[in-house]
Amino acid sequence: MGLDFGTKTIGVAVSDRSLSVATPLKTVKRSKFTADAGRLVELIAAREICGLVLGLPRNMDGSEGPRAQSTRAFARNLSRMQGLEDLPISFWDERLSTVAAERALLEADTTRKRRAEVIDHVAAGYILQGALDRLRHIRGIS
């Protein structure tokens, strides 16, 4: 499962069982950590998720700022949730993922309103797909 963790929403994407294709799933409106984590735990259980990839918002120079620290803290707290202690959590550089998602939605002639509704989980799809592609490359699968 790929997550685009934002200040107001969390974009969620999932992959197929062969770990080759990421599919944008939904956007979760953020409230408090416990409620947000509860919604994610439900999705993880329902979809038999075996690992998480969180987009890490680095600055363009590669450094990490407050948003990256917030993402790491969210992952740390999530890993302490009951039932998620053994779930692998990794990070993926998310620089320009939202730009790529916006560009794809514009090319698909999506309305401004619809783009606002789906941009976060489409960006999560880009994050997850990048991680899946890298994993396939490491495993030597074409």
N, C-alpha and C positions, 0 to 999 in steps of 0.2 A: 504494500500500500504506500502510495506517495502522498505527502502532505505539503501543501503550500501554506505555512503558518503565518497569518497576518494579524494585525491589531484588532480587526473587526470580524474577520472570517477565517475559516480553515478550508482550503480547497482540498478535496480528496479524490484520488485516482487509484485504480486497482489494475492488476495485471492478470493475464490468463495464467493457467497452471504451468504452462511451459516457460513462463517468464520471458516472453518475447514481445508482447504488445501491451502498452499502457492504455487504459481507457478512463477518461474523466468520469467521475461518478456523481459527486454532489458537492455543495458548499454548505458548511456548517457555520451558522451564525455564532460568534463567540459570546460568552457571558462570563461565568466564573470557571476556574480551572476544573472543579469537580464535575460540573455539568458538561463541559467540553470533553473532558476525558471519558465521562460516562457514555456519551454519544459515540466516541471513537471505539471504546471497548465493545459496545454493541455491534458496530460495523465489523470490527476485527473478528469477533466470535461468529457472527452470521456468515462471513465470507471466508472463514478458515484462513486468515492471513498469517503468513509465516515470518514476516519482517516488515519494518517500516523504513522509509527513506524520507527524511525531512529536508526540504529545501533550506539551505543555509545562505541567508542574505549577506553576502560579503560586499564590501565596498569595491568600486571599480579597480582600485589599486591592490586588491586582494586582502586587505586588512579586515578585521572584524570590528563592528561597532555595536551599539546598544541593541539593535534588532537581532544580530547574530547571538548575542549573549542571552537575549530573551528566548530565542529558539532553542538554544542549548539547555536553558533552565526548564523549558517546557518538556523537552525530551527526557531530562533527568527525572522530573516529577512523574512523567508518564511511565517511566521504567519502574517506578516504585509502586505502581498501582497493582492491586491484587489480580493475579492472572496474567500480568504482562511482564513479570520479573525476568522471564527467560526469552522474551521476544527481542530478537536483534533489532537495534535501531542504528541507522547510519545517516550520514549527512551528504548532501549533494549540492555543489555550488549552483545556486539558482540565479546567478546574474543573468539578466536579460530573458529569463523564462517568461515573465509577464509580457515583455515586448514581443517575443515570438508568438505567444498565445494571442495577443491583440492583433498582430499581423495576420495570423491564420484566420481569425474571426472576421477581419476586414475583407480578406480575400474571398471568404465564403459569403460575403454580402450580408453579414449579420447586423441587425439593427442595433443602435446604441443601447437601447434598453436591454435587449437580450445579451449583448456583450457584457454589460454590467452584472447580469445575473450569473453568467457562466465563466467569466474570466478567471476566477480563482481555481476552479477545479480543472479548467483547461491548462492553466499554468502548472498545476499539480501533475497533470498528465505529461507535460514536457519534462518536469523534474524526474518523474519515475521512468520515463522512456530513456532519458540520458543515462540513468543508473543501470537500467536493464541492458542497454546497448554496451555499456562498459563491461558489465558482468559477462555478457556473451563473448566480447572480445578477449577477456581474460581467460575464459574457458576454451577459447579457440573454436567457437561455434560460429558458422557463417549464416 
